[in-house]
């Protein structure tokens, strides 16, 4: 059985290093969760179905309340996303491309405000 260096008898990891490693794992987990949420939101923009509005609300709910800029960016994205869903639902293909681009732009702005890597 392979032993990890910190499992070696008589060898301990300094407490400060242990806290650093734990915080990096937690941070990486939060960052991956945010990235996964934004990937799902991008997929919703591509699909833009009627049921997708509620899913987008659920995904974005965890980010609300952080700052006024983030809350405003979420509201702007949701307004454009709801408009896109409406246009797709009514079959108005002439506006669909522009609205998808606008929704993606709003989502990119939100990613930037949340400091999520592109």
C-alpha positions in Angstrom: 0.0 0.0 0.0 1.3 3.4 -0.9 1.5 6.0 1.8 1.1 9.6 1.4 3.9 11.8 2.8 1.6 13.1 5.5 0.9 9.5 6.6 4.5 8.8 7.3 5.0 7.9 11.0 6.3 10.8 13.0 5.8 13.3 10.2 3.1 16.0 10.5 2.0 18.7 8.1 2.3 22.1 9.6 -1.1 23.4 10.6 -0.9 26.5 8.4 -0.1 24.4 5.3 -3.0 22.0 6.1 -5.4 25.0 6.3 -4.0 26.4 3.0 -4.6 23.0 1.3 -8.1 22.8 2.6 -9.0 26.3 1.6 -7.6 25.6 -1.9 -9.8 22.6 -2.3 -12.9 24.5 -1.1 -12.1 27.4 -3.4 -11.5 25.0 -6.4 -14.9 23.4 -5.6 -16.7 26.7 -5.5 -15.0 27.8 -8.8 -16.0 24.5 -10.5 -19.5 24.9 -9.2 -19.7 28.4 -10.7 -18.2 27.2 -14.0 -20.6 24.3 -14.2 -23.5 26.7 -13.6 -22.4 29.0 -16.3 -22.0 26.1 -18.7 -25.5 25.0 -18.0 -26.7 28.6 -18.5 -25.0 28.7 -21.9 -26.8 25.5 -22.8 -30.1 27.0 -21.8 -29.4 30.0 -24.1 -28.8 27.6 -26.9 -32.0 25.7 -26.2 -34.3 28.6 -25.0 -37.4 26.6 -24.2 -40.3 27.6 -22.0 -39.2 25.5 -19.1 -35.6 26.9 -19.2 -36.6 30.2 -17.5 -37.2 28.5 -14.2 -34.0 26.5 -14.4 -32.0 29.7 -15.1 -33.7 31.3 -12.1 -32.6 28.4 -9.9 -29.0 28.5 -11.2 -28.7 32.2 -10.7 -30.4 32.4 -7.3 -27.2 31.5 -5.5 -25.4 34.5 -6.9 -28.0 37.1 -6.0 -27.4 39.4 -3.1 -23.6 39.5 -3.5 -23.4 43.0 -4.8 -25.7 45.5 -6.6 -23.7 45.1 -9.8 -24.1 41.3 -9.8 -27.8 41.5 -9.0 -28.3 44.1 -11.8 -26.3 41.8 -14.3 -28.5 38.9 -13.3 -31.7 40.9 -13.9 -30.4 42.1 -17.3 -29.6 38.6 -18.3 -32.9 37.2 -17.2 -34.8 40.0 -19.0 -33.0 39.2 -22.3 -33.3 35.5 -21.7 -37.0 35.7 -21.2 -37.4 37.8 -24.3 -35.4 35.2 -26.2 -37.6 32.4 -24.9 -40.7 34.3 -25.9 -39.3 35.0 -29.4 -38.4 31.3 -29.9 -41.8 30.3 -28.6 -43.6 32.5 -31.1 -41.5 31.4 -34.0 -40.1 34.9 -34.9 -36.8 33.7 -36.4 -35.8 37.2 -37.6 -34.9 38.3 -34.0 -33.6 35.0 -32.6 -30.0 35.3 -33.6 -29.6 38.8 -32.3 -31.3 37.9 -29.0 -29.1 34.9 -28.5 -26.1 37.1 -29.0 -27.4 39.7 -26.5 -28.2 37.0 -23.9 -24.6 35.5 -24.4 -23.1 39.0 -24.0 -25.1 39.5 -20.7 -24.0 36.1 -19.5 -20.3 37.0 -20.3 -20.7 40.2 -18.3 -22.0 38.3 -15.4 -19.2 35.8 -15.6 -16.7 38.6 -15.6 -18.3 40.2 -12.5 -18.2 36.8 -10.7 -14.5 36.3 -11.7 -15.2 33.0 -13.4 -12.5 32.0 -15.9 -13.6 32.1 -19.5 
